[in-house]
Amino acid sequence: MATDPHGDVRQFYDFLGEQIRSGVPVTPESAIDQWRSEHPLDVLAEFDSEEEVAIIEMAQEALDDIAAGKKGMPIEEFQAEMRRRFNLK
């Protein structure tokens, strides 16, 4: 079971960025499949809090945006939004 869902989302965000920067075409499905094959325990963890579910939903929204051709936001802006949204330090 994942011990830090925030860390897992951050790691996936970094992973996704690496996939995009590599120049190899990536779809949301292929990125998730590759992530799952490399991090099976992280993906199989049960998400039981509303906060964890919200984080997963945000990750899916980000994948949908990328698939639609949106470039996203700078990491600093993303981190600030996560801190604000989830009342983190």
Residue pairs with C-beta under 8 A, 6 or more apart in sequence:
1 41
1 45
1 46
2 8
2 41
2 42
2 45
5 45
5 47
5 51
5 52
5 55
6 55
6 82
6 86
6 88
8 39
8 42
8 45
9 55
9 56
9 58
9 59
11 39
11 42
12 35
12 59
13 59
13 62
13 75
13 78
15 31
15 35
16 26
16 31
16 62
16 63
16 66
19 26
19 31
19 34
20 26
20 66
26 66
27 67
28 60
28 63
28 64
28 66
28 67
31 63
32 63
35 42
35 43
36 43
47 53
47 56
51 86
54 85
54 86
55 86
62 72
65 72
66 72
72 78
73 81
82 88
83 89
